[in-house]
Amino acid sequence: MSMNFENYQKEAKTWLHELCDYLGIEDEMKAARIFRAVLHAIRDRIPAGEAIHLAAQLPIVWKGIYFDGFTLREEPVRIRHEEEWLEFIRSKDAFADMADFPTLEHAHYAFQDVMKFLRSRISEGQYNQVAQALHSELMVPA
């Protein structure tokens, strides 16, 4: 198997450009931080098996970002209410949370947009499994 790093980078950039469209922003760094924060929140909220299945459908560069800082847990992080979920997403944005998610409303719309983007990029079955694992009260778009 050949390692074509240029293709990996190109695929990651393609995803990032499309994500910018979904988020309605031009700042690629901000879009990347938002995507990373939402992916990390999803990864930690769903069962480990589902997290691994989701990763399998990400481009290799995003897969590395997705697994950065991952700790395998027996049980996913427990979150029951939307406000708690949105704060959890904000907590995954390191030091830029106030720039990327100044309010919970910003976090809400970013989460919705990332989920819509993922729905366009991963299999329907995988999307449905992730959405179900996240819990309906967390406002996953249908």
Helices and strands as residue ranges (DSSP letters): H 5-23, H 28-45, H 48-56, H 60-67, H 82-91, H 97-100, H 104-121, H 124-134, G 136-138
